[in-house]
Amino acid sequence: MQSKSLLSDYLAARKRTFALINPLLDEDCCVQTLPESSPIKWHLGHVAWFFEMFVLQYHEKPFTPFHADFLKMFSSYNASNVPHPDPKRGLFTRPSLKVTREYCQNIDERMNRLLNNWTEDNELLQMIILGIHHELQHQELMLADLKHLLAQNPMNPAYLPLTTSHATNADIASPSGWLDFEGGIIEIGFEGKGFSYDNESPRHKCYLYPYQLASRLVTNREYLEFIKDEGYENPCYWFSEGWEWMKSTNTRHPLYWRQHEDGWQEYTLHGLIPLDPNLPVLHVSLYEASAFAQWSKARLPTEAEWENATSNQKSTECTLENDFFHPQPADINEADKICELFGSAWQWTQSSYSPYPGYNPKKPGKNKPISNIWDIAVGEYNSESMVNQYVLRGSSCITPAKRARISLRNFFPANTCWQFSGIRLARDIT
């Protein structure tokens, strides 16, 4: 029974991955627009590679790779041994998208056979679960990478047509309220059953001073006021490093905003649409988020403050599976409750991405090492990546539902704005 459930989860994830690619042209799938992004074709090969590399190679008898070179070119964990550095993945014109699809289908067939001949194996179980969640992560990354790619086209092409209206009444958004939290000794980190990455553990105590969180995310209207007040021209609001980044990149507004004679527009996965003043601002860097917070006489929350405030909340808002690919109007008329925790925008915190007290990258959760290959498989979630990055909490409108959990620690460098990142304000209670 366990094998059937596992196979069902595996096939559901793969079906969604293919569904995300189906609207695309072959030409859309091989281009890389950022050093830190990847072509869609590479994402597709990579999610199949995970199962061939970490599951089939150790559990399929006899094991024969689909193509020996694929074990190198679709890897993201052994960069030092890859003939092409990650920023040059867009040079992989071959294999074709057709062959890459065939690679995925081949892995699907082999995984099907493996799970239909299931023997109770905790190591195998844990690795497949990890692989499924790894694929969910790449579904989100695919859409973020794709948005940046399509935004470079002067035709402003839509990934999918807009089927529902994103427009809201300009007068309905009430002012953001401030919610009080007592602070004191609290606990954060993953707890309970279900999947988590090792960077979410161990659960531990920390101390918080009394603080406030904004009831909702910062809106486009509010961020536009920051721009109108010359927020991008005043160094007092900015980290010195952020000021230099803003000047060197000539950044003067969020990444996908476009100013036209008839007002601001925003590029989305549905093409170019009028900027909705009531929706959360998207695609801001940590530098921009912090500058806005300074201008607002507030600050960004710590990840402990965010998790403490959301400890009793459910991730029931917009998800990738809804096929909206853009924030939806939230229930923001009540300033006395916290909203937009999930499903709108990842929320920058001021917390550096670093290990929790007692963290051991060799332990998946609280368990002993599963195998010698676990440390390689968890890749970016272990301590090797815990430098020069900041934590984002919540989830965005392109996040799969199973990735939206309170303890999840997303993380990116401070200059990252191609992710679906937004702003929730915090301030001290004095």
N, C-alpha and C positions, 0 to 999 in steps of 0.2 A: 504493500500500500504506500509506503514511504517513497519507493522508487517512482510510482505513478505520479504522485504529487510533485516530486522533484522534476520529473520529465515535463509535466504540465507547466511548471513555473519556467523552466528552461525554454520551452517552445513558445510560451507567451511572450517572453522577453525578446526572443529572436523575431517573432512575428511583428512586434512593435518596431524593432530596428528596421526591418525591411519596409514596413509601412511608412516610416519617416523618409526613406530614400526614394520610394516609388514616384513622388511628384517631380523628381529631379531629372534633368538631362544628364547624359553621360559626361558632358563637358563641365557640369557643375561639380563633379565629384573628384576631380584630380587637382584642383587648385588650392594653394595654401597662401593666405594673405597676411599671416602674422607668424613670427618665429615660434610663438608659444601655442599656436593653433595647429590643426592637422587637416589634411584633405578628407572629405567624406569617405572616399574609397579606403583610405588608410584606417579610419575608425572601423569600417566594416570588416576589413581583414584582421584588425587587432582584436576585436571581440571574439572572433573565431579562433585566432591564435591562442588566446588565453586557455581555452579548453583543450586545444591540441598540445600545448606546451606543458600545462600543469595537471591535466587530468588524463588524457589519452596516452601520453608518453609514458606514464607510470602505471596505468591500469589496463591498457589495451594490449592483448597478446595474440599474435605478434604486432608490434607497432611499426608502421611505416608512414613517415610524414607525407602529407599531400604534395608538398614541394619543399625540398630541403632549405632553399633560400628564404621561404616564407617565415621560417622560425627566427630569422635574423631581421628581415626587413619590416615585419609587423610587430617587432618587439619594442617595448618602451622601457625595459628594465636593464638592458645591458648595453647602454649607449656607447660605452667605450669600445665595444667590439663590433659596432655597426659601421659599415663603410661610409654611410652618409649620415651626417648629424641631423638631429630632429628638425631644425628649421628648413631642411632640404627635402622633406617628405613629398613636397609638391613636384619634385622632379621625377617621381616614380610614375612615368607614363605607362609602364607595364609592371605587373599584370593589368589587363584591361578590367573594367568594371564587371564585365560578363564573367571573366575567370574568377574574380574576387567573389562574386556571388556564388559561383560553383564551389569555391573553397568553403564558404559558409554552409552550403547545402551538404557537402561531403562531411563536414564536422557534425552537422545535425544528424545525419544518418548513423554515423559512428557512435555518437552519444546516445542515440535511441537504442542501438544494439547493446551498448554497455549497461544502460539502466534497465533494459529488459532482462538482462542476466545478472541482476543485482544480488550481491551478497553483502550482508551487513558490514559496513566499513565506515567508521567515523571520520577517518581522514578524507576519504572520497566524498562523503557527505558535506563536510565543511568546505572543501575546495570548490565543489560545484556551487554551493550557496554563495561563496565569495565571488565566483565567476559571474553568477547571475546579477549580483549587485554591482559588480564591475561594469557589466553591460548597461545597466540602468544609468550609471554615471556617464557612460559614453553617449547614450542617447541624448542626454542634456548637453554635453559638450558639442555634439554634432550640430544641434540647433543653434548654439551660440556661435560656433565657427561658420555655419552656413549664413547666419544673419550678417556677419561681418563681410563675408564674401559677396553676397548679393548687394550689400550697401555700396560696394565700390562701382556698381554698374550705373551709368547715367540714366538708364531706362527705369531705375527704381523697381525692379521686378518683384512680384509677390511670390513667396514660396507657396502659399495657398491663398485663395480668395477669401475676403472677409465675409463670413456668413452671418455674423451677429454684430450689432452696432456697439461700438465702444464709446459712443458719444454719451455724455451725461449732462444733466442740467447744471449750468454753471453756478446756480445759486444753492444747490442742495448740500454741498460739503460744509459741514459745521467746523468751527475751529478745533484744532487738536486739543484734547484735554491732557492734564498731567496726573498720573496715577502714582500714589505714594507706596513705597515699600520700606518696611522697617529695617531691613538689613539684619545684622547679627551673624551668628554661625549658621551656615547653610551647607547643603551638599549638592554637588553637581557631578555629572558623568553618567554614563550608561548604567541602567539597572534593569533587571528583569530578564525575561526570555526574549528570543528573537535575535536578529542579526544586528551587529554593530561592528565598526572598524576598531582596530586596536587603539587608535588615537583618542577614542571616546572614553577610555578607561585608564586607570581605575576610578571608580566613584570615590570622591574625597571631600573633605570639609574645607571650607574657606570662609573668610570673614568679610562681610559687606557693611559699609557705612550706610545709613539711611539715604535713599535716593528716590528719584522720580523717573518714570519712562513716559514718553509721549504715547497717547492712546492709539495713534495711527502713524503711518509712514508719511514722510514729507512729500507733498504733492508737487506736480509740475507748476502750478500757480505760485506756490511758495518759493520754489527754486527760481522761477522767473523774476520774482521780486529781488532775490539776491543778485541776479544778473543786472537788473535795472539799477540797483544801488551800487553798481561798479564793484561787486564782490570779487571779480576777476582782476581788478586793477589795484586792490589794496593789499599789500603784503602783510599787514597786521593779522589777517585772518588765516594765513597759510603757514604750514611747516616750511622752513627754508628750502628743504629738498623738494617739496611740492611746488613751491613758487618757481624754482628753476625748471622743474618738469613742465609746468603750465606754460612758461615762457618759451621753452625750447620746442614744445610741440604745438605752440600757438593755439592751445585749447581755450575756448571762451564760452563753452556751453556743453551740455551732455553730448555724448558721442554721436547719437543719431538724430539730434535736433537739426532742422533746416529752417532758416529764416527766409520767408517770402514776402512779397509786397502785401499780401492779404493776411499775414500773420505767421506764426510759427507752425511748422509741421514736424512730424516725427516718422522716421523710417522704421517700419515694423516688418515682421515676417509676412504680413498681409499687404506689403507695399507702403507707400507714403500716405499718411492720413493726417488730418488736423490734430494738433497737439491738444489732448484733453486736459484741461486745467485741474480736474479732480482726481486723475489717476496718479499713482506714485511715480516720482521721478525715477528713471532707470538709467543704467549704464554710466554711473559716476564712479570715479576712482576714490580710494581712501583719502587722497589729498583733497579732492573736491568735497567729499562728505564732511571731513573735518573742518574745512574752511567754512562751509555752510553752517556747521554747528557753532563755530566761533562767532560768526556773524549773528546768529540767533541767540547769542548769550547762553549757549548750552554746550553740550559735549556729546560724543558718541558713548554708548554704553560699553561696559566690559562684557565679555562673554558670560561671566558668572552672573552679572546682573540680568542679562537677557534670559538665561536659562532659569534663574530663580523666579522671574516674573511670569514665565510661561509654563511653569511646572504642572499646572492643572489644565492646560489647554490641549485641544485636539487639532491635528492637522487635517482639517476638513474643507479647506478652501480649494482654489483652482489648482489643477495639476496638469502635467503633460497629457495625460489620457483624455482630457476634455477637448483637446485640439484647439484651444483658444490662442495660445502662443503669445499672449499679451495680457497684462493685468485686466481684471474685470472690476467694475465698480464695487466697492466694499460697503458694508454697513457702517458708515462713518458719521451717522447722525447722533450717536451716543458717545459723548466724550468721557463717560465714566467707566468704560470697559475697553480692554485692549483688543485690537483687531489687526488684520493683515500680518499676522505672525508667519503664515505660510501662504504660498501660492501667488504672491505678487512680486516680491523682489527679495533677493538675498540681502541681509542687513549687515553692513560693516560694523565691526566693533573696534575698540581701541586696543584689543588684546593681541599681542604677538602670538604667532603660532608656535607653541613650545609644548614639551611633554608635561602631562599632569604629574603631580607628586606620586612617586612609586611606579611610574610608567616603565614597562619593559617591552620593547618591540618584539621580543621573541615569544610573547604570550598573547595568543588571540583571546581577548577578554580575560577571564580569570583562569583559563585552562593552561595546561602545560603545552610546550611546543607540539604542534600537530605533526610536523615532519620537518626534514631538513630543507624542504623547498618553500615552506611557508613564508619565511622572511623575504624571499625573492618575490613571491606572489603578491604580498601586501604592498610591495613597492613604495608608492608615494605616501602611504599612510604611516610609515615608520619614521624613526628619528632622522633619517637621511634628508628629509625635506623640511625639517623644523628649523628654518633659518630664513630671515628676510621676507617673511610672509605674515599676513594678518588674517584673523579669523572672521568669517562671516557666518551668521546664524539665520535659521528659518528655512525658507525655500522660495523658489520663484515660480512663475507661470509656466516654465518649461521643465520643472522638476518632476520626475515620476513619483507617484504617490508613495511608493515603498521607500523612497529616499527622504521623505519629509518626516523627520522625527526630531524631538526636542534636543537630544544630545549630539546630533550630527555637527561636526566641525568642518565647514568648508574653509578653504584657505587660498589666498592669492597674494601676489606682490601688491604694494601700495599703489602702483600706477595702473593697475588693471581696470579697464572700463568696458571691455567687450563682453564681460559676463553680465547677467541680469541683476545688477547690484543697485541697492537703494539706500535710504537713510531713515533710521529711527533715532530720535533725539533722547538724550538723558540729561539729568542735572542733579546736583547735590541738594540735599535738604539741609538748609542752614538755619 
